[in-house]
Structures are given as structure tokens and as C-alpha cells.
Amino acid sequence: MNDTGEGATKGIAVLVPGGSGQLGRALAAEAARHADDVQLWAPSSAELDVTRPGAVVEALADLATGAREAGRAPVVLNAAAYTAVDAAEDDENRAFAVNADGPRVLAAVCSSRRVPLIHVSTDYVFSGDAGRPYEPDDPLGPRTAYGRTKAAGEDAVLGSGARAWIVRTAWLYSGGAGDFVGTMARLERERDTVSVVEDEVGSPTSADDLARALLDLAGPVA
Ligand SMILES: NC(=O)c1ccc[n+]([C@@H]2O[C@H](COP(=O)([O-])OP(=O)(O)OC[C@H]3O[C@@H](n4cnc5c(N)ncnc54)[C@H](OP(=O)(O)O)[C@@H]3O)[C@@H](O)[C@H]2O)c1
């Protein structure tokens, strides 16, 4: 049983730290399409900084109160992250604060409030040299600062005692101006031929598809 008590039958109330990011925006759009079942609060880092324990405690208290009043079950879906992979090499402490300390704080507060936590992670926790698709239980072996901090975030969540799920994704796209799919679509319109690096292998993931899957998961776990 969670903070709303056993009477929570009117869907879910979801707190999405990192709500202003690519995935956070996709989650908000998907929730808006299912407003009867999903109430979602998607704060930016200015509104909720996951590295500040006091702010997280307050946000979880607000979530619990709002969920109780609406008769919904509370869930935290963590989309907050330091995602600048290259910059993290020179700023690993900052990346660690957001990607490892932040989830540790969120998980500790979720655990004490008995609110389930879904934490989003990345294929960068693996070494990348398996030569085959990775399985969830494959050994971690991050090769980058970003990957190390995200692996530490997974450990912190799984060791917290919270009811928690780790969802790893890869190479998110929304088709917007800055991402690979959006850039390719633009270049295809502007040029006769397009050159692309051929030494990278990845699994592009639609942020909209992931948002749908995460909210599908959030319903049953709440
Ligand atoms: N993008 C990808 O290709 C990719 C691939 C694999 C996994 N992932 C994972 O998917 C998740 C979502 O990524 P995304 O692509 O949506 O990232 P994004 O667009 O870079 O968004 C990151 C979000 O985290 C927020 N944030 C940063 N520092 C924070 C802090 N201290 N406290 C609270 N929020 C903070 C940012 O807020 P502000 O903008 O307001 O500062 C932003 O809303 C992350 O866990 C990421 O590791 C992403």
C-alpha cells in the first residue's frame, strides 16, 4: 500500500523530475492524451533540483498530498539527468551529482514514503563491445564518465530499498531540430546527397514510444 491508502482507484499521479527535457516533454504530451487516468507534474531543474534533498522531500510530500486528494496512486518517474556525454568527461563531479546523487536522494525519499520509483538509464552503462544486443543482466562496464555516473545512479536506486524499476534506453529522438532524425530529415530536403558517420552503432528510440511504455509501466506499479 502506498501513501494514498488502498482507496486509490482513479489512475496515477506522476512526478517527473527532468520534466523540461526531451523525454519529460514527451511524457507530458502523452499524459495529456490520457488525462482521465494520468495526472502529471513535470518540473524543470529550476523547479525541482534532484541534488537538493530538501526540495525532493518537499516535492514528494506535494505529490503524496495531491495524489491522496485526487484518489490517485503516486509514482515518481525520474527523467532528470546530466546528458552531455562529451562535457561529462571534464565535469564528472557535476554529472555524478545529477546522475548518481540525485537518484540516490529520490530513491531514499521514495522508499520512506513507499512511493514506487521508475528510473531511466542508458546503454552507456555497458562497454559497447559485446557485438550483440545487451541483456538486462549483462555485467556493467561503462567506458565514459557519463556511463560511470549513470551506472552509479542505477546502483544507488537498486540499493535504496525503494520499490524501483530501472528502464534503460538508447539514442532518444523526437524528430526535432537538434536530434539525429530531425537533422537527417532537414538535410534530405536541403541536399542531393547526405554523408553520415558509419562507425557508430545504436538503437534509435522514439521519445514518444518510450513515454507511452513508461506510463504503461507506471500504471501497474503504482
Ligand atoms: N537523449 C538520449 O539520447 C538518451 C539516451 C539514453 C538514455 N537517456 C536517458 O533518458 C533520460 C532522459 O533524457 P533526455 O534525453 O530527456 O535528457 P535531456 O533532454 O538532456 O533532459 C534532461 C533533463 O534533466 C533535467 N536536469 C538536469 N539537471 C537536473 C537537476 N539537478 N535536477 C533536476 N533536473 C535536472 C534538465 O532540466 P533543465 O533543462 O530544466 O535544466 C532536463 O529537464 C535520462 O536519464 C538520460 O540519461 C537519454
The ligand as a MOL file (V3000), in Angstrom:
LIG
                    3D

  0  0  0     0  0            999 V3000
M  V30 BEGIN CTAB
M  V30 COUNTS 48 52 0 0 0
M  V30 BEGIN ATOM
M  V30 1 N 18.8680 11.5690 -25.0080 0
M  V30 2 C 19.3090 10.3470 -25.2420 0
M  V30 3 O 19.7150 10.0080 -26.3690 0
M  V30 4 C 19.3150 9.3110 -24.1480 0
M  V30 5 C 19.8340 8.0430 -24.4270 0
M  V30 6 C 19.8360 7.0820 -23.4120 0
M  V30 7 C 19.3160 7.3840 -22.1680 0
M  V30 8 N 18.8440 8.6350 -21.9220 0 CHG=1
M  V30 9 C 18.3350 8.8910 -20.5950 0
M  V30 10 O 16.9860 9.2830 -20.7270 0
M  V30 11 C 16.6590 10.1960 -19.6690 0
M  V30 12 C 16.0290 11.4420 -20.2600 0
M  V30 13 O 16.9720 12.0470 -21.1440 0
M  V30 14 P 16.5880 13.2870 -22.0750 0
M  V30 15 O 17.0600 12.9620 -23.4350 0
M  V30 16 O 15.1770 13.6970 -21.8390 0 CHG=-1
M  V30 17 O 17.5930 14.3680 -21.4560 0
M  V30 18 P 17.5770 15.9570 -21.6360 0
M  V30 19 O 16.7490 16.3550 -22.7950 0
M  V30 20 O 19.0050 16.3710 -21.5760 0
M  V30 21 O 16.8340 16.4400 -20.3180 0
M  V30 22 C 17.4430 16.3060 -19.0620 0
M  V30 23 C 16.5280 16.8670 -18.0310 0
M  V30 24 O 17.1710 16.7430 -16.7660 0
M  V30 25 C 16.9960 17.9670 -16.0890 0
M  V30 26 N 18.0300 18.1660 -15.0750 0
M  V30 27 C 19.3510 18.4030 -15.2230 0
M  V30 28 N 19.9290 18.5730 -14.0130 0
M  V30 29 C 18.9350 18.4430 -13.0970 0
M  V30 30 C 18.8840 18.5370 -11.6870 0
M  V30 31 N 19.9870 18.7920 -10.9540 0
M  V30 32 N 17.6910 18.3700 -11.0750 0
M  V30 33 C 16.5700 18.1200 -11.7870 0
M  V30 34 N 16.5540 18.0380 -13.1310 0
M  V30 35 C 17.7290 18.1940 -13.7670 0
M  V30 36 C 17.0200 19.0410 -17.1610 0
M  V30 37 O 16.3810 20.1940 -16.6590 0
M  V30 38 P 16.6660 21.6800 -17.2170 0
M  V30 39 O 16.7460 21.5680 -18.7090 0
M  V30 40 O 15.4920 22.4240 -16.7190 0
M  V30 41 O 17.9670 22.0820 -16.6050 0
M  V30 42 C 16.1890 18.3400 -18.2420 0
M  V30 43 O 14.8170 18.5200 -17.9640 0
M  V30 44 C 17.9650 10.4300 -18.9020 0
M  V30 45 O 18.0050 9.5610 -17.7950 0
M  V30 46 C 19.0410 10.0250 -19.8820 0
M  V30 47 O 20.2110 9.5880 -19.2110 0
M  V30 48 C 18.8190 9.6040 -22.8830 0
M  V30 END ATOM
M  V30 BEGIN BOND
M  V30 1 1 1 2
M  V30 2 2 2 3
M  V30 3 1 2 4
M  V30 4 1 4 5
M  V30 5 2 4 48
M  V30 6 2 5 6
M  V30 7 1 6 7
M  V30 8 2 7 8
M  V30 9 1 8 9
M  V30 10 1 8 48
M  V30 11 1 9 10
M  V30 12 1 9 46
M  V30 13 1 10 11
M  V30 14 1 11 12
M  V30 15 1 11 44
M  V30 16 1 12 13
M  V30 17 1 13 14
M  V30 18 2 14 15
M  V30 19 1 14 16
M  V30 20 1 14 17
M  V30 21 1 17 18
M  V30 22 2 18 19
M  V30 23 1 18 20
M  V30 24 1 18 21
M  V30 25 1 21 22
M  V30 26 1 22 23
M  V30 27 1 23 24
M  V30 28 1 23 42
M  V30 29 1 24 25
M  V30 30 1 25 26
M  V30 31 1 25 36
M  V30 32 1 26 27
M  V30 33 1 26 35
M  V30 34 2 27 28
M  V30 35 1 28 29
M  V30 36 1 29 30
M  V30 37 2 29 35
M  V30 38 1 30 31
M  V30 39 2 30 32
M  V30 40 1 32 33
M  V30 41 2 33 34
M  V30 42 1 34 35
M  V30 43 1 36 37
M  V30 44 1 36 42
M  V30 45 1 37 38
M  V30 46 2 38 39
M  V30 47 1 38 40
M  V30 48 1 38 41
M  V30 49 1 42 43
M  V30 50 1 44 45
M  V30 51 1 44 46
M  V30 52 1 46 47
M  V30 END BOND
M  V30 END CTAB
M  END
